[in-house]
């Protein structure tokens, strides 16, 4: 794959050729009953089983002709450079607020750790006890007190949801601006990979390259759908702000072929934290949707000039027709993920029945536990590749949440 074509995503359903994943690691074992709310989890995961399920997911993708890159490997490779490693560690410490004496001692120790081990540790985090053992000669109240967090460097167990901190759009990347403190360091690591990894040389950051200490807007990749070569759908949600949607539209219009944004206003609730938890694209002309969302859904069409100026903003009552026309069709196929009753429908939605991940037009990966959703998709002509993922799903995310496409063939 040559450098010019290495990063290219102009659709949700083009045949998948390259993807970034993160295999869950020790950071999952850092979850406890006491901290799981703070770390955005509703349950505790069994790591060994979650890893087995994730390995099966990666194998499904490989069988479809997809190259799988792993986030921790890429992070390790950029830290082979001494200069990059030192700057990255200092940037991490800006998030964690260490005192000067502890920072100096800790940097000295981390500079001598093998790159892969260090990458894993930056993801898994460091407890106060671990830091005291490493920095034996450093007197620090931060690492000594019992109250407050157990961690000097906090774990990031949400990292296996690679969709959110970064997303390839056109020939560039949007870096997330995360809503909750528990995830705000994830985009920092992505910036280092984009800026220093040889595989990402020349990849432009389309949005999200503001200084890390500034959080001007919020956006997470689960709200972004690249539905065609010139059109995106973006959720206005619990985790993506309307002002951010406009700024992304401006940047995309001035730097890519994408000139139209459909803004989907969804409830700011945990059960639909991102647009892709209730609405995903499964074929060139087809989307699946969680039916109750239709009762409150509002869709706005934003059109931009080549210079990035917003030239029209209009609420679309018949949004299905508008999206269909943008895709070159008269109508959309809207596949409603219903069930025998409301309780069953809500249960499958909670287990990511709508969070499908397309590997090609009309071919998607879903969790096999969502029996009704799978049947409905197949009844509508969609080929379903079933993934067993009861442990992965405890983190409140499905196959699309776990995958960050880097390259899809144009269709």
DRENDO-1510 file (C-alpha; in Angstrom, 1 decimal, always signed):
<recs>
REC; n; res; u; v; w
REC; 1; UNK; +0.0; +0.0; +0.0 .
REC; 2; UNK; +1.7; +3.2; -1.1 .
REC; 3; UNK; +1.9; +6.3; +1.1 .
REC; 4; UNK; -0.5; +8.3; -1.1 .
REC; 5; UNK; -3.3; +5.8; -0.7 .
REC; 6; UNK; -2.5; +4.6; +2.8 .
REC; 7; UNK; -5.1; +6.8; +4.6 .
REC; 8; UNK; -8.4; +7.2; +2.8 .
REC; 9; UNK; -11.9; +7.0; +4.2 .
REC; 10; UNK; -14.7; +8.4; +2.0 .
REC; 11; UNK; -17.5; +6.1; +3.1 .
REC; 12; UNK; -18.8; +4.0; +5.9 .
REC; 13; UNK; -19.2; +0.8; +3.9 .
REC; 14; UNK; -16.2; +0.7; +1.4 .
REC; 15; UNK; -14.2; -2.5; +1.7 .
REC; 16; UNK; -12.1; -2.2; +4.8 .
REC; 17; UNK; -8.3; -2.5; +4.1 .
REC; 18; UNK; -6.7; -1.1; +7.2 .
REC; 19; UNK; -7.8; -0.5; +10.8 .
REC; 20; UNK; -6.5; +0.5; +14.2 .
REC; 21; UNK; -7.5; -1.6; +17.2 .
REC; 22; UNK; -6.4; -1.7; +20.8 .
REC; 23; UNK; -6.3; -5.1; +22.5 .
REC; 24; UNK; -7.5; -4.7; +26.1 .
REC; 25; UNK; -4.7; -5.0; +28.6 .
REC; 26; UNK; -4.0; -4.6; +32.2 .
REC; 27; UNK; -5.8; -1.3; +32.3 .
REC; 28; UNK; -9.0; -3.4; +32.4 .
REC; 29; UNK; -7.8; -5.0; +35.6 .
REC; 30; UNK; -7.4; -1.6; +37.2 .
REC; 31; UNK; -11.2; -1.3; +37.3 .
REC; 32; UNK; -12.8; -1.6; +40.7 .
REC; 33; UNK; -16.2; -1.2; +42.2 .
REC; 34; UNK; -15.0; +2.1; +43.7 .
REC; 35; UNK; -13.6; +3.6; +40.5 .
REC; 36; UNK; -15.6; +2.2; +37.6 .
REC; 37; UNK; -18.1; +5.1; +37.6 .
REC; 38; UNK; -15.2; +7.6; +37.3 .
REC; 39; UNK; -13.7; +5.5; +34.5 .
REC; 40; UNK; -17.1; +5.4; +32.7 .
REC; 41; UNK; -17.8; +1.7; +33.2 .
REC; 42; UNK; -21.0; +0.1; +34.4 .
REC; 43; UNK; -19.5; -3.3; +35.2 .
REC; 44; UNK; -16.2; -5.1; +35.7 .
REC; 45; UNK; -14.7; -7.0; +32.9 .
REC; 46; UNK; -12.9; -10.4; +32.8 .
REC; 47; UNK; -9.7; -9.5; +31.0 .
REC; 48; UNK; -8.7; -12.9; +29.7 .
REC; 49; UNK; -12.1; -13.4; +28.1 .
REC; 50; UNK; -12.2; -9.9; +26.8 .
REC; 51; UNK; -8.8; -10.4; +25.1 .
REC; 52; UNK; -10.0; -13.7; +23.6 .
REC; 53; UNK; -13.1; -12.0; +22.1 .
REC; 54; UNK; -11.0; -9.1; +20.8 .
REC; 55; UNK; -8.6; -11.5; +19.2 .
REC; 56; UNK; -11.5; -13.1; +17.4 .
REC; 57; UNK; -12.7; -9.7; +16.3 .
REC; 58; UNK; -9.3; -9.0; +14.8 .
REC; 59; UNK; -9.3; -12.4; +13.0 .
REC; 60; UNK; -12.7; -11.7; +11.5 .
REC; 61; UNK; -11.3; -8.5; +10.0 .
REC; 62; UNK; -8.1; -10.1; +8.8 .
REC; 63; UNK; -10.2; -12.8; +7.0 .
REC; 64; UNK; -11.9; -9.9; +5.1 .
REC; 65; UNK; -8.5; -8.7; +3.8 .
REC; 66; UNK; -7.9; -6.0; +6.5 .
REC; 67; UNK; -4.5; -5.1; +7.8 .
REC; 68; UNK; -4.8; -4.7; +11.6 .
REC; 69; UNK; -2.6; -2.2; +13.4 .
REC; 70; UNK; -2.4; -2.1; +17.2 .
REC; 71; UNK; -2.4; +1.1; +19.1 .
REC; 72; UNK; +0.0; +0.1; +21.8 .
REC; 73; UNK; +2.6; -1.1; +19.2 .
REC; 74; UNK; +2.4; +2.2; +17.3 .
REC; 75; UNK; +2.8; +4.2; +20.6 .
REC; 76; UNK; +5.8; +2.1; +21.5 .
REC; 77; UNK; +7.4; +2.6; +18.1 .
REC; 78; UNK; +7.2; +6.4; +18.4 .
REC; 79; UNK; +9.0; +6.2; +21.8 .
REC; 80; UNK; +12.0; +4.5; +20.3 .
REC; 81; UNK; +13.1; +8.1; +19.7 .
REC; 82; UNK; +14.6; +9.5; +22.9 .
REC; 83; UNK; +13.5; +13.0; +22.2 .
REC; 84; UNK; +9.9; +12.0; +21.4 .
REC; 85; UNK; +9.8; +9.8; +24.5 .
REC; 86; UNK; +11.0; +12.6; +26.8 .
REC; 87; UNK; +8.5; +15.1; +25.4 .
REC; 88; UNK; +5.6; +12.6; +25.6 .
REC; 89; UNK; +6.3; +11.8; +29.2 .
REC; 90; UNK; +6.5; +15.5; +30.1 .
REC; 91; UNK; +3.1; +16.0; +28.3 .
REC; 92; UNK; +1.6; +13.1; +30.2 .
REC; 93; UNK; +2.7; +14.7; +33.5 .
REC; 94; UNK; +1.0; +17.9; +32.6 .
REC; 95; UNK; -2.3; +15.9; +32.7 .
REC; 96; UNK; -1.4; +14.3; +36.0 .
REC; 97; UNK; -0.1; +17.3; +38.0 .
REC; 98; UNK; +3.0; +15.8; +39.6 .
REC; 99; UNK; +5.2; +17.9; +41.8 .
REC; 100; UNK; +8.6; +18.8; +40.4 .
REC; 101; UNK; +10.8; +16.5; +42.5 .
REC; 102; UNK; +8.6; +13.4; +41.7 .
REC; 103; UNK; +8.4; +14.4; +38.1 .
REC; 104; UNK; +12.2; +14.6; +37.7 .
REC; 105; UNK; +12.8; +11.2; +39.5 .
REC; 106; UNK; +10.0; +9.5; +37.5 .
REC; 107; UNK; +11.2; +10.8; +34.1 .
REC; 108; UNK; +14.6; +9.4; +34.8 .
REC; 109; UNK; +13.2; +6.0; +35.5 .
REC; 110; UNK; +10.7; +6.0; +32.6 .
REC; 111; UNK; +13.4; +7.0; +30.1 .
REC; 112; UNK; +15.2; +3.7; +30.8 .
REC; 113; UNK; +12.2; +1.4; +30.3 .
REC; 114; UNK; +11.9; -0.5; +27.0 .
REC; 115; UNK; +9.5; +1.2; +24.6 .
REC; 116; UNK; +6.8; -1.6; +24.5 .
REC; 117; UNK; +6.8; -1.9; +28.3 .
REC; 118; UNK; +6.5; +1.9; +28.7 .
REC; 119; UNK; +3.7; +2.1; +26.1 .
REC; 120; UNK; +1.8; -0.6; +28.1 .
REC; 121; UNK; +2.4; +1.2; +31.4 .
REC; 122; UNK; +1.2; +4.6; +30.0 .
REC; 123; UNK; -2.1; +2.8; +29.1 .
REC; 124; UNK; -2.3; +0.7; +32.2 .
REC; 125; UNK; -1.4; +3.6; +34.5 .
REC; 126; UNK; +0.8; +3.6; +37.6 .
REC; 127; UNK; -0.5; +3.4; +41.2 .
REC; 128; UNK; +1.0; +5.4; +44.0 .
REC; 129; UNK; +2.5; +2.2; +45.5 .
REC; 130; UNK; +4.2; +1.3; +42.1 .
REC; 131; UNK; +5.6; +4.8; +41.8 .
REC; 132; UNK; +7.0; +4.8; +45.4 .
REC; 133; UNK; +8.8; +1.5; +44.6 .
REC; 134; UNK; +10.2; +3.0; +41.4 .
REC; 135; UNK; +11.2; +6.4; +42.8 .
REC; 136; UNK; +12.5; +5.2; +46.2 .
REC; 137; UNK; +14.6; +8.3; +46.9 .
REC; 138; UNK; +12.0; +10.9; +46.0 .
REC; 139; UNK; +10.0; +12.6; +48.8 .
REC; 140; UNK; +6.6; +13.5; +47.5 .
REC; 141; UNK; +3.3; +14.1; +49.3 .
REC; 142; UNK; +1.5; +13.3; +46.0 .
REC; 143; UNK; +2.6; +9.7; +46.1 .
REC; 144; UNK; +2.3; +9.4; +49.8 .
REC; 145; UNK; -1.2; +10.4; +50.8 .
REC; 146; UNK; -4.0; +7.8; +50.9 .
REC; 147; UNK; -6.9; +10.1; +50.0 .
REC; 148; UNK; -7.8; +11.0; +46.5 .
REC; 149; UNK; -7.0; +8.7; +43.5 .
REC; 150; UNK; -5.0; +5.5; +43.9 .
REC; 151; UNK; -3.1; +6.5; +40.7 .
REC; 152; UNK; -0.2; +8.8; +39.8 .
REC; 153; UNK; -0.8; +8.1; +36.1 .
REC; 154; UNK; -4.4; +7.0; +35.5 .
REC; 155; UNK; -5.3; +4.0; +33.5 .
REC; 156; UNK; -7.4; +4.4; +30.3 .
REC; 157; UNK; -9.6; +1.3; +30.1 .
REC; 158; UNK; -11.8; +2.9; +27.5 .
REC; 159; UNK; -9.0; +2.8; +25.0 .
REC; 160; UNK; -10.2; -0.4; +23.3 .
REC; 161; UNK; -13.0; +1.8; +21.9 .
REC; 162; UNK; -10.6; +3.2; +19.3 .
REC; 163; UNK; -13.4; +5.0; +17.4 .
REC; 164; UNK; -13.6; +7.9; +19.8 .
REC; 165; UNK; -10.2; +9.6; +20.3 .
REC; 166; UNK; -9.5; +9.8; +16.5 .
REC; 167; UNK; -11.2; +9.2; +13.2 .
REC; 168; UNK; -10.0; +9.1; +9.6 .
REC; 169; UNK; -12.0; +11.3; +7.4 .
REC; 170; UNK; -11.2; +11.7; +3.7 .
REC; 171; UNK; -7.3; +11.7; +3.6 .
REC; 172; UNK; -6.9; +13.2; +7.1 .
REC; 173; UNK; -7.7; +12.7; +10.7 .
REC; 174; UNK; -10.0; +14.3; +13.3 .
REC; 175; UNK; -8.6; +14.1; +16.8 .
REC; 176; UNK; -11.2; +13.8; +19.5 .
REC; 177; UNK; -11.8; +16.4; +22.2 .
REC; 178; UNK; -13.1; +14.1; +24.9 .
REC; 179; UNK; -15.9; +15.0; +27.2 .
REC; 180; UNK; -14.9; +13.2; +30.4 .
REC; 181; UNK; -11.6; +13.5; +32.3 .
REC; 182; UNK; -11.2; +9.7; +32.2 .
REC; 183; UNK; -10.5; +9.8; +28.5 .
REC; 184; UNK; -8.8; +13.2; +27.9 .
REC; 185; UNK; -5.3; +11.8; +27.6 .
REC; 186; UNK; -6.2; +9.4; +24.7 .
REC; 187; UNK; -6.1; +12.0; +22.0 .
REC; 188; UNK; -2.6; +13.1; +23.2 .
REC; 189; UNK; -1.2; +9.6; +22.4 .
REC; 190; UNK; -2.9; +9.7; +19.0 .
REC; 191; UNK; -1.3; +13.1; +18.2 .
REC; 192; UNK; +2.1; +11.6; +18.9 .
REC; 193; UNK; +1.4; +8.6; +16.7 .
REC; 194; UNK; +0.2; +10.8; +13.8 .
REC; 195; UNK; +3.1; +13.2; +14.3 .
REC; 196; UNK; +5.9; +10.8; +14.7 .
REC; 197; UNK; +5.1; +7.3; +13.5 .
REC; 198; UNK; +6.6; +6.5; +10.1 .
REC; 199; UNK; +3.4; +4.9; +8.8 .
REC; 200; UNK; +1.5; +8.2; +9.5 .
REC; 201; UNK; +4.0; +10.5; +7.8 .
REC; 202; UNK; +2.2; +13.3; +6.0 .
REC; 203; UNK; -1.2; +12.6; +7.5 .
REC; 204; UNK; -2.9; +15.9; +8.1 .
REC; 205; UNK; -4.9; +16.7; +11.3 .
REC; 206; UNK; -8.2; +18.2; +10.1 .
REC; 207; UNK; -9.5; +19.1; +13.6 .
REC; 208; UNK; -8.3; +18.7; +17.1 .
REC; 209; UNK; -4.7; +20.0; +17.0 .
REC; 210; UNK; -5.3; +22.7; +19.6 .
REC; 211; UNK; -3.0; +22.7; +22.6 .
REC; 212; UNK; -3.8; +19.9; +25.0 .
REC; 213; UNK; -4.5; +22.1; +27.9 .
REC; 214; UNK; -7.3; +23.8; +26.1 .
REC; 215; UNK; -10.6; +22.0; +25.7 .
REC; 216; UNK; -12.5; +24.5; +23.5 .
REC; 217; UNK; -15.0; +22.0; +22.1 .
REC; 218; UNK; -16.0; +18.4; +22.5 .
REC; 219; UNK; -16.3; +15.8; +19.8 .
REC; 220; UNK; -15.9; +12.0; +19.9 .
REC; 221; UNK; -15.6; +9.7; +16.9 .
REC; 222; UNK; -18.7; +7.7; +17.7 .
REC; 223; UNK; -20.7; +10.7; +16.5 .
REC; 224; UNK; -19.0; +10.9; +13.1 .
REC; 225; UNK; -20.2; +8.9; +10.1 .
REC; 226; UNK; -18.5; +9.4; +6.7 .
REC; 227; UNK; -21.5; +8.5; +4.5 .
REC; 228; UNK; -20.1; +9.5; +1.1 .
REC; 229; UNK; -17.2; +11.3; -0.6 .
REC; 230; UNK; -18.7; +14.7; +0.0 .
REC; 231; UNK; -21.1; +14.2; +2.9 .
REC; 232; UNK; -20.9; +13.4; +6.6 .
REC; 233; UNK; -23.4; +12.7; +9.4 .
REC; 234; UNK; -22.4; +14.0; +12.8 .
REC; 235; UNK; -24.3; +13.5; +16.0 .
REC; 236; UNK; -25.1; +16.4; +18.3 .
REC; 237; UNK; -25.1; +14.4; +21.5 .
REC; 238; UNK; -23.9; +14.0; +25.1 .
REC; 239; UNK; -20.4; +14.0; +23.8 .
REC; 240; UNK; -20.3; +16.2; +20.7 .
REC; 241; UNK; -21.3; +19.9; +20.8 .
REC; 242; UNK; -23.1; +21.8; +18.1 .
REC; 243; UNK; -20.4; +24.4; +17.9 .
REC; 244; UNK; -17.9; +21.7; +17.2 .
REC; 245; UNK; -20.0; +20.3; +14.4 .
REC; 246; UNK; -19.9; +23.7; +12.7 .
REC; 247; UNK; -16.1; +24.0; +13.2 .
REC; 248; UNK; -15.5; +20.5; +11.8 .
REC; 249; UNK; -17.7; +21.3; +8.8 .
REC; 250; UNK; -15.7; +24.5; +8.1 .
REC; 251; UNK; -12.4; +22.7; +8.3 .
REC; 252; UNK; -13.5; +19.8; +6.2 .
REC; 253; UNK; -15.0; +22.0; +3.5 .
REC; 254; UNK; -11.9; +24.1; +3.1 .
REC; 255; UNK; -9.5; +21.1; +3.2 .
REC; 256; UNK; -11.4; +18.0; +1.8 .
REC; 257; UNK; -14.1; +17.3; -0.8 .
REC; 258; UNK; -16.7; +17.1; +2.1 .
REC; 259; UNK; -19.0; +20.1; +1.8 .
REC; 260; UNK; -22.2; +18.9; +3.5 .
REC; 261; UNK; -22.9; +17.9; +7.1 .
REC; 262; UNK; -26.1; +16.3; +8.4 .
REC; 263; UNK; -26.3; +17.1; +12.1 .
REC; 264; UNK; -28.4; +14.5; +14.0 .
REC; 265; UNK; -29.7; +15.9; +17.2 .
REC; 266; UNK; -30.1; +12.9; +19.6 .
REC; 267; UNK; -30.9; +12.8; +23.4 .
REC; 268; UNK; -28.1; +13.5; +25.8 .
REC; 269; UNK; -28.5; +10.2; +27.5 .
REC; 270; UNK; -26.0; +7.3; +28.3 .
REC; 271; UNK; -28.1; +4.8; +26.3 .
REC; 272; UNK; -27.4; +6.8; +23.2 .
REC; 273; UNK; -24.1; +8.5; +24.1 .
REC; 274; UNK; -23.0; +8.6; +20.4 .
REC; 275; UNK; -24.9; +8.6; +17.2 .
REC; 276; UNK; -23.5; +5.2; +16.2 .
REC; 277; UNK; -25.2; +3.6; +19.2 .
REC; 278; UNK; -28.5; +4.2; +17.6 .
REC; 279; UNK; -27.8; +4.7; +13.9 .
REC; 280; UNK; -25.2; +3.1; +11.6 .
REC; 281; UNK; -24.7; +2.6; +7.9 .
REC; 282; UNK; -24.9; -1.0; +6.7 .
REC; 283; UNK; -25.0; -0.7; +2.9 .
REC; 284; UNK; -24.6; +2.0; +0.2 .
REC; 285; UNK; -28.3; +3.0; +0.6 .
REC; 286; UNK; -29.1; +1.5; +4.0 .
REC; 287; UNK; -29.0; +2.4; +7.6 .
REC; 288; UNK; -30.1; +0.6; +10.8 .
REC; 289; UNK; -31.8; +2.6; +13.5 .
REC; 290; UNK; -33.1; +2.2; +17.0 .
REC; 291; UNK; -36.8; +3.0; +16.4 .
REC; 292; UNK; -37.6; +5.1; +19.6 .
REC; 293; UNK; -35.0; +7.6; +18.5 .
REC; 294; UNK; -37.3; +8.6; +15.6 .
REC; 295; UNK; -39.7; +10.2; +18.1 .
REC; 296; UNK; -37.3; +13.0; +19.0 .
REC; 297; UNK; -34.7; +13.0; +16.3 .
REC; 298; UNK; -34.0; +16.3; +14.5 .
REC; 299; UNK; -31.8; +16.5; +11.5 .
REC; 300; UNK; -30.1; +19.7; +10.2 .
REC; 301; UNK; -28.4; +20.1; +6.8 .
REC; 302; UNK; -25.3; +22.4; +6.7 .
REC; 303; UNK; -23.8; +23.3; +3.4 .
REC; 304; UNK; -20.4; +24.9; +3.0 .
REC; 305; UNK; -18.5; +26.7; +0.3 .
REC; 306; UNK; -15.1; +25.6; -0.9 .
REC; 307; UNK; -13.6; +28.2; +1.4 .
REC; 308; UNK; -15.3; +26.7; +4.5 .
REC; 309; UNK; -18.0; +29.3; +4.8 .
REC; 310; UNK; -21.4; +28.1; +6.0 .
REC; 311; UNK; -23.8; +29.0; +3.2 .
REC; 312; UNK; -27.0; +27.3; +4.3 .
REC; 313; UNK; -28.5; +25.7; +7.5 .
REC; 314; UNK; -31.9; +24.0; +7.3 .
REC; 315; UNK; -33.8; +21.6; +9.5 .
REC; 316; UNK; -34.9; +18.7; +7.3 .
REC; 317; UNK; -38.3; +17.3; +8.2 .
REC; 318; UNK; -37.9; +14.6; +5.6 .
REC; 319; UNK; -34.3; +13.9; +6.5 .
REC; 320; UNK; -34.4; +10.4; +4.9 .
REC; 321; UNK; -35.1; +11.8; +1.5 .
REC; 322; UNK; -32.4; +14.5; +1.9 .
REC; 323; UNK; -29.8; +11.9; +2.9 .
REC; 324; UNK; -30.9; +9.6; +0.1 .
REC; 325; UNK; -30.5; +12.5; -2.4 .
REC; 326; UNK; -27.0; +13.3; -1.1 .
REC; 327; UNK; -26.1; +9.6; -1.7 .
REC; 328; UNK; -27.6; +9.6; -5.2 .
REC; 329; UNK; -30.7; +7.6; -4.4 .
REC; 330; UNK; -34.4; +8.4; -4.4 .
REC; 331; UNK; -35.0; +6.8; -1.0 .
REC; 332; UNK; -33.1; +5.2; +1.9 .
REC; 333; UNK; -33.5; +1.8; +3.3 .
REC; 334; UNK; -34.1; +2.4; +6.9 .
REC; 335; UNK; -33.8; -0.9; +8.9 .
REC; 336; UNK; -35.7; -0.6; +12.2 .
REC; 337; UNK; -34.1; -2.7; +14.9 .
REC; 338; UNK; -37.4; -3.8; +16.5 .
REC; 339; UNK; -38.1; -6.8; +18.7 .
REC; 340; UNK; -41.0; -8.7; +20.2 .
REC; 341; UNK; -41.6; -5.9; +22.8 .
REC; 342; UNK; -40.2; -2.7; +24.0 .
REC; 343; UNK; -38.2; -4.3; +26.8 .
REC; 344; UNK; -36.4; -6.7; +24.4 .
REC; 345; UNK; -35.8; -3.9; +21.9 .
REC; 346; UNK; -34.2; -1.7; +24.6 .
REC; 347; UNK; -32.1; -4.6; +25.9 .
REC; 348; UNK; -30.6; -5.3; +22.5 .
REC; 349; UNK; -29.9; -1.6; +22.0 .
REC; 350; UNK; -28.1; -1.5; +25.3 .
REC; 351; UNK; -26.0; -4.4; +24.1 .
REC; 352; UNK; -25.2; -2.5; +20.9 .
REC; 353; UNK; -27.6; -4.0; +18.4 .
REC; 354; UNK; -27.3; -0.9; +16.3 .
REC; 355; UNK; -23.6; -0.5; +16.6 .
REC; 356; UNK; -22.8; -2.4; +13.4 .
REC; 357; UNK; -19.4; -2.2; +11.7 .
REC; 358; UNK; -19.3; -2.5; +7.9 .
REC; 359; UNK; -16.4; -4.3; +6.4 .
REC; 360; UNK; -17.9; -4.0; +2.9 .
REC; 361; UNK; -21.2; -2.8; +1.3 .
REC; 362; UNK; -23.9; -4.9; +2.8 .
REC; 363; UNK; -21.6; -6.9; +5.1 .
REC; 364; UNK; -21.3; -6.0; +8.8 .
REC; 365; UNK; -19.9; -7.3; +12.1 .
REC; 366; UNK; -22.3; -7.4; +15.1 .
REC; 367; UNK; -22.5; -9.1; +18.5 .
REC; 368; UNK; -24.1; -12.5; +18.2 .
REC; 369; UNK; -26.1; -11.9; +21.5 .
REC; 370; UNK; -28.4; -9.6; +19.6 .
REC; 371; UNK; -30.5; -12.3; +18.0 .
REC; 372; UNK; -33.4; -10.1; +16.8 .
REC; 373; UNK; -31.0; -7.5; +15.3 .
REC; 374; UNK; -29.1; -10.1; +13.4 .
REC; 375; UNK; -32.3; -11.6; +12.0 .
REC; 376; UNK; -33.6; -8.2; +10.9 .
REC; 377; UNK; -30.4; -7.4; +9.2 .
REC; 378; UNK; -30.3; -10.7; +7.3 .
REC; 379; UNK; -34.0; -10.4; +6.4 .
REC; 380; UNK; -33.0; -7.1; +4.8 .
REC; 381; UNK; -30.2; -8.6; +2.7 .
REC; 382; UNK; -27.3; -7.7; +4.9 .
REC; 383; UNK; -24.6; -10.3; +5.4 .
REC; 384; UNK; -23.8; -10.6; +9.1 .
REC; 385; UNK; -20.5; -11.7; +10.6 .
REC; 386; UNK; -21.2; -12.6; +14.2 .
REC; 387; UNK; -18.8; -11.8; +17.0 .
REC; 388; UNK; -19.1; -13.4; +20.5 .
REC; 389; UNK; -18.5; -10.5; +22.8 .
REC; 390; UNK; -20.2; -10.6; +26.2 .
REC; 391; UNK; -17.2; -9.3; +28.0 .
REC; 392; UNK; -16.3; -6.6; +25.5 .
REC; 393; UNK; -19.9; -5.4; +25.5 .
REC; 394; UNK; -19.8; -4.8; +29.2 .
REC; 395; UNK; -17.8; -1.6; +28.4 .
REC; 396; UNK; -20.9; -0.3; +26.5 .
REC; 397; UNK; -19.6; -0.4; +23.0 .
REC; 398; UNK; -19.9; -2.7; +19.9 .
REC; 399; UNK; -17.8; -3.5; +16.9 .
REC; 400; UNK; -17.9; +0.0; +15.4 .
REC; 401; UNK; -16.9; +1.5; +18.7 .
REC; 402; UNK; -13.8; -0.8; +18.9 .
REC; 403; UNK; -12.5; +0.0; +15.4 .
REC; 404; UNK; -10.8; +3.0; +13.8 .
REC; 405; UNK; -10.7; +2.6; +10.0 .
REC; 406; UNK; -7.6; +4.0; +8.3 .
REC; 407; UNK; -8.3; +2.9; +4.8 .
REC; 408; UNK; -11.4; +1.9; +2.8 .
REC; 409; UNK; -11.5; +1.3; -0.9 .
REC; 410; UNK; -13.5; +3.8; -2.8 .
REC; 411; UNK; -16.9; +2.5; -4.0 .
</recs>
